[in-house]
Amino acid sequence: MAYVISNDCIACGTCISECPVEAISEGDIYTINADLCTECGTCASVCPNEAISLG
């Protein structure tokens, strides 16, 4: 089960550079490509808004 980004995302960019497989895409609210996500949890651990969790 891949990580997902909730509506609490403030599009700050913190998570993008931390993703080792580049599964996160920019937008008004960032998104995670479930096919690329390796469930490492790095993105969730750095999110200042706690907007990322396991789907």
mmCIF file of the N, C-alpha and C atoms, coordinates in Angstrom:
data_MODEL
# 
_entry.id   MODEL 
# 
loop_
_atom_site.group_PDB 
_atom_site.id 
_atom_site.type_symbol 
_atom_site.label_atom_id 
_atom_site.label_alt_id 
_atom_site.label_comp_id 
_atom_site.label_asym_id 
_atom_site.label_entity_id 
_atom_site.label_seq_id 
_atom_site.pdbx_PDB_ins_code 
_atom_site.Cartn_x 
_atom_site.Cartn_y 
_atom_site.Cartn_z 
_atom_site.occupancy 
_atom_site.B_iso_or_equiv 
_atom_site.pdbx_formal_charge 
_atom_site.auth_seq_id 
_atom_site.auth_comp_id 
_atom_site.auth_asym_id 
_atom_site.auth_atom_id 
_atom_site.pdbx_PDB_model_num 
ATOM 1   N N  . MET A 1 1  ? 0.853  -1.176 0.000  1.00 0.00 ? 1  MET A N  1 
ATOM 2   C CA . MET A 1 1  ? 0.000  0.000  0.000  1.00 0.00 ? 1  MET A CA 1 
ATOM 3   C C  . MET A 1 1  ? 0.900  1.240  0.000  1.00 0.00 ? 1  MET A C  1 
ATOM 4   N N  . ALA A 1 2  ? 0.744  2.075  -0.988 1.00 0.00 ? 2  ALA A N  1 
ATOM 5   C CA . ALA A 1 2  ? 1.574  3.261  -1.143 1.00 0.00 ? 2  ALA A CA 1 
ATOM 6   C C  . ALA A 1 2  ? 1.156  4.371  -0.182 1.00 0.00 ? 2  ALA A C  1 
ATOM 7   N N  . TYR A 1 3  ? 2.069  5.295  0.027  1.00 0.00 ? 3  TYR A N  1 
ATOM 8   C CA . TYR A 1 3  ? 1.753  6.486  0.812  1.00 0.00 ? 3  TYR A CA 1 
ATOM 9   C C  . TYR A 1 3  ? 0.869  7.409  -0.022 1.00 0.00 ? 3  TYR A C  1 
ATOM 10  N N  . VAL A 1 4  ? 0.046  8.196  0.652  1.00 0.00 ? 4  VAL A N  1 
ATOM 11  C CA . VAL A 1 4  ? -0.825 9.166  -0.010 1.00 0.00 ? 4  VAL A CA 1 
ATOM 12  C C  . VAL A 1 4  ? -0.673 10.510 0.683  1.00 0.00 ? 4  VAL A C  1 
ATOM 13  N N  . ILE A 1 5  ? -0.967 11.563 -0.066 1.00 0.00 ? 5  ILE A N  1 
ATOM 14  C CA . ILE A 1 5  ? -0.880 12.921 0.468  1.00 0.00 ? 5  ILE A CA 1 
ATOM 15  C C  . ILE A 1 5  ? -2.295 13.470 0.596  1.00 0.00 ? 5  ILE A C  1 
ATOM 16  N N  . SER A 1 6  ? -2.631 13.963 1.780  1.00 0.00 ? 6  SER A N  1 
ATOM 17  C CA . SER A 1 6  ? -3.987 14.458 2.049  1.00 0.00 ? 6  SER A CA 1 
ATOM 18  C C  . SER A 1 6  ? -4.149 15.919 1.633  1.00 0.00 ? 6  SER A C  1 
ATOM 19  N N  . ASN A 1 7  ? -5.347 16.417 1.791  1.00 0.00 ? 7  ASN A N  1 
ATOM 20  C CA . ASN A 1 7  ? -5.644 17.819 1.493  1.00 0.00 ? 7  ASN A CA 1 
ATOM 21  C C  . ASN A 1 7  ? -4.942 18.779 2.445  1.00 0.00 ? 7  ASN A C  1 
ATOM 22  N N  . ASP A 1 8  ? -4.298 18.262 3.477  1.00 0.00 ? 8  ASP A N  1 
ATOM 23  C CA . ASP A 1 8  ? -3.538 19.111 4.393  1.00 0.00 ? 8  ASP A CA 1 
ATOM 24  C C  . ASP A 1 8  ? -2.206 19.557 3.795  1.00 0.00 ? 8  ASP A C  1 
ATOM 25  N N  . CYS A 1 9  ? -1.869 19.033 2.623  1.00 0.00 ? 9  CYS A N  1 
ATOM 26  C CA . CYS A 1 9  ? -0.620 19.382 1.940  1.00 0.00 ? 9  CYS A CA 1 
ATOM 27  C C  . CYS A 1 9  ? -0.603 20.881 1.630  1.00 0.00 ? 9  CYS A C  1 
ATOM 28  N N  . ILE A 1 10 ? 0.523  21.527 1.945  1.00 0.00 ? 10 ILE A N  1 
ATOM 29  C CA . ILE A 1 10 ? 0.680  22.957 1.654  1.00 0.00 ? 10 ILE A CA 1 
ATOM 30  C C  . ILE A 1 10 ? 1.648  23.187 0.494  1.00 0.00 ? 10 ILE A C  1 
ATOM 31  N N  . ALA A 1 11 ? 2.014  22.110 -0.210 1.00 0.00 ? 11 ALA A N  1 
ATOM 32  C CA . ALA A 1 11 ? 2.887  22.175 -1.391 1.00 0.00 ? 11 ALA A CA 1 
ATOM 33  C C  . ALA A 1 11 ? 4.192  22.904 -1.090 1.00 0.00 ? 11 ALA A C  1 
ATOM 34  N N  . CYS A 1 12 ? 4.798  22.562 0.036  1.00 0.00 ? 12 CYS A N  1 
ATOM 35  C CA . CYS A 1 12 ? 6.031  23.242 0.448  1.00 0.00 ? 12 CYS A CA 1 
ATOM 36  C C  . CYS A 1 12 ? 7.273  22.697 -0.252 1.00 0.00 ? 12 CYS A C  1 
ATOM 37  N N  . GLY A 1 13 ? 7.189  21.467 -0.785 1.00 0.00 ? 13 GLY A N  1 
ATOM 38  C CA . GLY A 1 13 ? 8.314  20.897 -1.515 1.00 0.00 ? 13 GLY A CA 1 
ATOM 39  C C  . GLY A 1 13 ? 9.281  20.076 -0.692 1.00 0.00 ? 13 GLY A C  1 
ATOM 40  N N  . THR A 1 14 ? 9.072  20.008 0.596  1.00 0.00 ? 14 THR A N  1 
ATOM 41  C CA . THR A 1 14 ? 9.996  19.287 1.469  1.00 0.00 ? 14 THR A CA 1 
ATOM 42  C C  . THR A 1 14 ? 10.119 17.814 1.098  1.00 0.00 ? 14 THR A C  1 
ATOM 43  N N  . CYS A 1 15 ? 9.019  17.190 0.769  1.00 0.00 ? 15 CYS A N  1 
ATOM 44  C CA . CYS A 1 15 ? 9.002  15.749 0.504  1.00 0.00 ? 15 CYS A CA 1 
ATOM 45  C C  . CYS A 1 15 ? 9.645  15.366 -0.824 1.00 0.00 ? 15 CYS A C  1 
ATOM 46  N N  . ILE A 1 16 ? 9.542  16.207 -1.828 1.00 0.00 ? 16 ILE A N  1 
ATOM 47  C CA . ILE A 1 16 ? 9.994  15.845 -3.173 1.00 0.00 ? 16 ILE A CA 1 
ATOM 48  C C  . ILE A 1 16 ? 11.464 15.452 -3.200 1.00 0.00 ? 16 ILE A C  1 
ATOM 49  N N  . SER A 1 17 ? 12.317 16.245 -2.612 1.00 0.00 ? 17 SER A N  1 
ATOM 50  C CA . SER A 1 17 ? 13.752 15.950 -2.663 1.00 0.00 ? 17 SER A CA 1 
ATOM 51  C C  . SER A 1 17 ? 14.132 14.746 -1.802 1.00 0.00 ? 17 SER A C  1 
ATOM 52  N N  . GLU A 1 18 ? 13.250 14.353 -0.891 1.00 0.00 ? 18 GLU A N  1 
ATOM 53  C CA . GLU A 1 18 ? 13.542 13.220 -0.009 1.00 0.00 ? 18 GLU A CA 1 
ATOM 54  C C  . GLU A 1 18 ? 13.162 11.875 -0.608 1.00 0.00 ? 18 GLU A C  1 
ATOM 55  N N  . CYS A 1 19 ? 12.299 11.852 -1.619 1.00 0.00 ? 19 CYS A N  1 
ATOM 56  C CA . CYS A 1 19 ? 11.824 10.594 -2.188 1.00 0.00 ? 19 CYS A CA 1 
ATOM 57  C C  . CYS A 1 19 ? 12.929 9.954  -3.044 1.00 0.00 ? 19 CYS A C  1 
ATOM 58  N N  . PRO A 1 20 ? 13.382 8.750  -2.653 1.00 0.00 ? 20 PRO A N  1 
ATOM 59  C CA . PRO A 1 20 ? 14.490 8.116  -3.383 1.00 0.00 ? 20 PRO A CA 1 
ATOM 60  C C  . PRO A 1 20 ? 14.111 7.592  -4.763 1.00 0.00 ? 20 PRO A C  1 
ATOM 61  N N  . VAL A 1 21 ? 12.818 7.456  -5.048 1.00 0.00 ? 21 VAL A N  1 
ATOM 62  C CA . VAL A 1 21 ? 12.386 6.932  -6.346 1.00 0.00 ? 21 VAL A CA 1 
ATOM 63  C C  . VAL A 1 21 ? 11.620 7.961  -7.175 1.00 0.00 ? 21 VAL A C  1 
ATOM 64  N N  . GLU A 1 22 ? 11.623 9.207  -6.735 1.00 0.00 ? 22 GLU A N  1 
ATOM 65  C CA . GLU A 1 22 ? 10.970 10.317 -7.436 1.00 0.00 ? 22 GLU A CA 1 
ATOM 66  C C  . GLU A 1 22 ? 9.507  10.027 -7.755 1.00 0.00 ? 22 GLU A C  1 
ATOM 67  N N  . ALA A 1 23 ? 8.781  9.524  -6.754 1.00 0.00 ? 23 ALA A N  1 
ATOM 68  C CA . ALA A 1 23 ? 7.375  9.160  -6.930 1.00 0.00 ? 23 ALA A CA 1 
ATOM 69  C C  . ALA A 1 23 ? 6.425  10.318 -6.656 1.00 0.00 ? 23 ALA A C  1 
ATOM 70  N N  . ILE A 1 24 ? 6.927  11.455 -6.203 1.00 0.00 ? 24 ILE A N  1 
ATOM 71  C CA . ILE A 1 24 ? 6.073  12.582 -5.816 1.00 0.00 ? 24 ILE A CA 1 
ATOM 72  C C  . ILE A 1 24 ? 6.050  13.628 -6.922 1.00 0.00 ? 24 ILE A C  1 
ATOM 73  N N  . SER A 1 25 ? 4.844  14.074 -7.267 1.00 0.00 ? 25 SER A N  1 
ATOM 74  C CA . SER A 1 25 ? 4.659  15.091 -8.300 1.00 0.00 ? 25 SER A CA 1 
ATOM 75  C C  . SER A 1 25 ? 4.124  16.372 -7.686 1.00 0.00 ? 25 SER A C  1 
ATOM 76  N N  . GLU A 1 26 ? 4.569  17.501 -8.239 1.00 0.00 ? 26 GLU A N  1 
ATOM 77  C CA . GLU A 1 26 ? 4.116  18.806 -7.767 1.00 0.00 ? 26 GLU A CA 1 
ATOM 78  C C  . GLU A 1 26 ? 2.712  19.117 -8.263 1.00 0.00 ? 26 GLU A C  1 
ATOM 79  N N  . GLY A 1 27 ? 2.058  20.025 -7.558 1.00 0.00 ? 27 GLY A N  1 
ATOM 80  C CA . GLY A 1 27 ? 0.734  20.510 -7.920 1.00 0.00 ? 27 GLY A CA 1 
ATOM 81  C C  . GLY A 1 27 ? 0.214  21.362 -6.788 1.00 0.00 ? 27 GLY A C  1 
ATOM 82  N N  . ASP A 1 28 ? -1.050 21.775 -6.862 1.00 0.00 ? 28 ASP A N  1 
ATOM 83  C CA . ASP A 1 28 ? -1.634 22.528 -5.753 1.00 0.00 ? 28 ASP A CA 1 
ATOM 84  C C  . ASP A 1 28 ? -1.537 21.702 -4.480 1.00 0.00 ? 28 ASP A C  1 
ATOM 85  N N  . ILE A 1 29 ? -1.806 20.412 -4.623 1.00 0.00 ? 29 ILE A N  1 
ATOM 86  C CA . ILE A 1 29 ? -1.561 19.418 -3.581 1.00 0.00 ? 29 ILE A CA 1 
ATOM 87  C C  . ILE A 1 29 ? -0.695 18.367 -4.256 1.00 0.00 ? 29 ILE A C  1 
ATOM 88  N N  . TYR A 1 30 ? 0.414  18.013 -3.651 1.00 0.00 ? 30 TYR A N  1 
ATOM 89  C CA . TYR A 1 30 ? 1.310  17.038 -4.261 1.00 0.00 ? 30 TYR A CA 1 
ATOM 90  C C  . TYR A 1 30 ? 0.659  15.663 -4.290 1.00 0.00 ? 30 TYR A C  1 
ATOM 91  N N  . THR A 1 31 ? 1.114  14.820 -5.212 1.00 0.00 ? 31 THR A N  1 
ATOM 92  C CA . THR A 1 31 ? 0.593  13.469 -5.329 1.00 0.00 ? 31 THR A CA 1 
ATOM 93  C C  . THR A 1 31 ? 1.743  12.475 -5.350 1.00 0.00 ? 31 THR A C  1 
ATOM 94  N N  . ILE A 1 32 ? 1.449  11.245 -4.952 1.00 0.00 ? 32 ILE A N  1 
ATOM 95  C CA . ILE A 1 32 ? 2.431  10.176 -4.960 1.00 0.00 ? 32 ILE A CA 1 
ATOM 96  C C  . ILE A 1 32 ? 1.969  9.112  -5.943 1.00 0.00 ? 32 ILE A C  1 
ATOM 97  N N  . ASN A 1 33 ? 2.847  8.736  -6.863 1.00 0.00 ? 33 ASN A N  1 
ATOM 98  C CA . ASN A 1 33 ? 2.561  7.685  -7.828 1.00 0.00 ? 33 ASN A CA 1 
ATOM 99  C C  . ASN A 1 33 ? 2.659  6.343  -7.102 1.00 0.00 ? 33 ASN A C  1 
ATOM 100 N N  . ALA A 1 34 ? 1.530  5.683  -6.936 1.00 0.00 ? 34 ALA A N  1 
ATOM 101 C CA . ALA A 1 34 ? 1.482  4.420  -6.181 1.00 0.00 ? 34 ALA A CA 1 
ATOM 102 C C  . ALA A 1 34 ? 2.318  3.328  -6.834 1.00 0.00 ? 34 ALA A C  1 
ATOM 103 N N  . ASP A 1 35 ? 2.478  3.383  -8.151 1.00 0.00 ? 35 ASP A N  1 
ATOM 104 C CA . ASP A 1 35 ? 3.264  2.367  -8.841 1.00 0.00 ? 35 ASP A CA 1 
ATOM 105 C C  . ASP A 1 35 ? 4.756  2.513  -8.574 1.00 0.00 ? 35 ASP A C  1 
ATOM 106 N N  . LEU A 1 36 ? 5.193  3.725  -8.246 1.00 0.00 ? 36 LEU A N  1 
ATOM 107 C CA . LEU A 1 36 ? 6.612  3.968  -7.972 1.00 0.00 ? 36 LEU A CA 1 
ATOM 108 C C  . LEU A 1 36 ? 6.956  3.920  -6.492 1.00 0.00 ? 36 LEU A C  1 
ATOM 109 N N  . CYS A 1 37 ? 5.998  4.226  -5.638 1.00 0.00 ? 37 CYS A N  1 
ATOM 110 C CA . CYS A 1 37 ? 6.230  4.307  -4.190 1.00 0.00 ? 37 CYS A CA 1 
ATOM 111 C C  . CYS A 1 37 ? 6.720  2.967  -3.639 1.00 0.00 ? 37 CYS A C  1 
ATOM 112 N N  . THR A 1 38 ? 7.819  3.015  -2.873 1.00 0.00 ? 38 THR A N  1 
ATOM 113 C CA . THR A 1 38 ? 8.384  1.802  -2.268 1.00 0.00 ? 38 THR A CA 1 
ATOM 114 C C  . THR A 1 38 ? 8.027  1.684  -0.786 1.00 0.00 ? 38 THR A C  1 
ATOM 115 N N  . GLU A 1 39 ? 7.169  2.589  -0.322 1.00 0.00 ? 39 GLU A N  1 
ATOM 116 C CA . GLU A 1 39 ? 6.686  2.572  1.062  1.00 0.00 ? 39 GLU A CA 1 
ATOM 117 C C  . GLU A 1 39 ? 7.810  2.743  2.083  1.00 0.00 ? 39 GLU A C  1 
ATOM 118 N N  . CYS A 1 40 ? 8.824  3.534  1.736  1.00 0.00 ? 40 CYS A N  1 
ATOM 119 C CA . CYS A 1 40 ? 9.952  3.726  2.652  1.00 0.00 ? 40 CYS A CA 1 
ATOM 120 C C  . CYS A 1 40 ? 9.595  4.653  3.811  1.00 0.00 ? 40 CYS A C  1 
ATOM 121 N N  . GLY A 1 41 ? 8.611  5.556  3.601  1.00 0.00 ? 41 GLY A N  1 
ATOM 122 C CA . GLY A 1 41 ? 8.165  6.441  4.664  1.00 0.00 ? 41 GLY A CA 1 
ATOM 123 C C  . GLY A 1 41 ? 8.974  7.707  4.846  1.00 0.00 ? 41 GLY A C  1 
ATOM 124 N N  . THR A 1 42 ? 9.977  7.900  4.024  1.00 0.00 ? 42 THR A N  1 
ATOM 125 C CA . THR A 1 42 ? 10.814 9.093  4.154  1.00 0.00 ? 42 THR A CA 1 
ATOM 126 C C  . THR A 1 42 ? 10.005 10.366 3.973  1.00 0.00 ? 42 THR A C  1 
ATOM 127 N N  . CYS A 1 43 ? 9.108  10.372 3.008  1.00 0.00 ? 43 CYS A N  1 
ATOM 128 C CA . CYS A 1 43 ? 8.296  11.561 2.747  1.00 0.00 ? 43 CYS A CA 1 
ATOM 129 C C  . CYS A 1 43 ? 7.448  11.923 3.964  1.00 0.00 ? 43 CYS A C  1 
ATOM 130 N N  . ALA A 1 44 ? 6.833  10.921 4.557  1.00 0.00 ? 44 ALA A N  1 
ATOM 131 C CA . ALA A 1 44 ? 5.976  11.152 5.719  1.00 0.00 ? 44 ALA A CA 1 
ATOM 132 C C  . ALA A 1 44 ? 6.781  11.677 6.900  1.00 0.00 ? 44 ALA A C  1 
ATOM 133 N N  . SER A 1 45 ? 7.999  11.202 7.041  1.00 0.00 ? 45 SER A N  1 
ATOM 134 C CA . SER A 1 45 ? 8.811  11.607 8.200  1.00 0.00 ? 45 SER A CA 1 
ATOM 135 C C  . SER A 1 45 ? 9.280  13.055 8.107  1.00 0.00 ? 45 SER A C  1 
ATOM 136 N N  . VAL A 1 46 ? 9.344  13.620 6.888  1.00 0.00 ? 46 VAL A N  1 
ATOM 137 C CA . VAL A 1 46 ? 9.808  15.003 6.743  1.00 0.00 ? 46 VAL A CA 1 
ATOM 138 C C  . VAL A 1 46 ? 8.692  16.011 6.538  1.00 0.00 ? 46 VAL A C  1 
ATOM 139 N N  . CYS A 1 47 ? 7.456  15.545 6.337  1.00 0.00 ? 47 CYS A N  1 
ATOM 140 C CA . CYS A 1 47 ? 6.342  16.457 6.071  1.00 0.00 ? 47 CYS A CA 1 
ATOM 141 C C  . CYS A 1 47 ? 6.031  17.322 7.288  1.00 0.00 ? 47 CYS A C  1 
ATOM 142 N N  . PRO A 1 48 ? 6.163  18.645 7.162  1.00 0.00 ? 48 PRO A N  1 
ATOM 143 C CA . PRO A 1 48 ? 5.920  19.525 8.313  1.00 0.00 ? 48 PRO A CA 1 
ATOM 144 C C  . PRO A 1 48 ? 4.444  19.629 8.703  1.00 0.00 ? 48 PRO A C  1 
ATOM 145 N N  . ASN A 1 49 ? 3.555  19.205 7.798  1.00 0.00 ? 49 ASN A N  1 
ATOM 146 C CA . ASN A 1 49 ? 2.116  19.304 8.061  1.00 0.00 ? 49 ASN A CA 1 
ATOM 147 C C  . ASN A 1 49 ? 1.480  17.957 8.391  1.00 0.00 ? 49 ASN A C  1 
ATOM 148 N N  . GLU A 1 50 ? 2.314  16.921 8.428  1.00 0.00 ? 50 GLU A N  1 
ATOM 149 C CA . GLU A 1 50 ? 1.823  15.567 8.675  1.00 0.00 ? 50 GLU A CA 1 
ATOM 150 C C  . GLU A 1 50 ? 0.699  15.201 7.706  1.00 0.00 ? 50 GLU A C  1 
ATOM 151 N N  . ALA A 1 51 ? 0.887  15.583 6.436  1.00 0.00 ? 51 ALA A N  1 
ATOM 152 C CA . ALA A 1 51 ? -0.127 15.365 5.407  1.00 0.00 ? 51 ALA A CA 1 
ATOM 153 C C  . ALA A 1 51 ? 0.075  14.061 4.641  1.00 0.00 ? 51 ALA A C  1 
ATOM 154 N N  . ILE A 1 52 ? 1.105  13.290 4.985  1.00 0.00 ? 52 ILE A N  1 
ATOM 155 C CA . ILE A 1 52 ? 1.406  12.065 4.253  1.00 0.00 ? 52 ILE A CA 1 
ATOM 156 C C  . ILE A 1 52 ? 1.264  10.859 5.164  1.00 0.00 ? 52 ILE A C  1 
ATOM 157 N N  . SER A 1 53 ? 0.525  9.859  4.677  1.00 0.00 ? 53 SER A N  1 
ATOM 158 C CA . SER A 1 53 ? 0.319  8.643  5.469  1.00 0.00 ? 53 SER A CA 1 
ATOM 159 C C  . SER A 1 53 ? 0.155  7.455  4.530  1.00 0.00 ? 53 SER A C  1 
ATOM 160 N N  . LEU A 1 54 ? 0.214  6.266  5.093  1.00 0.00 ? 54 LEU A N  1 
ATOM 161 C CA . LEU A 1 54 ? -0.029 5.070  4.286  1.00 0.00 ? 54 LEU A CA 1 
ATOM 162 C C  . LEU A 1 54 ? -1.477 5.043  3.843  1.00 0.00 ? 54 LEU A C  1 
ATOM 163 N N  . GLY A 1 55 ? -1.676 4.777  2.558  1.00 0.00 ? 55 GLY A N  1 
ATOM 164 C CA . GLY A 1 55 ? -3.030 4.746  1.999  1.00 0.00 ? 55 GLY A CA 1 
ATOM 165 C C  . GLY A 1 55 ? -3.727 3.538  2.459  1.00 0.00 ? 55 GLY A C  1 
# 
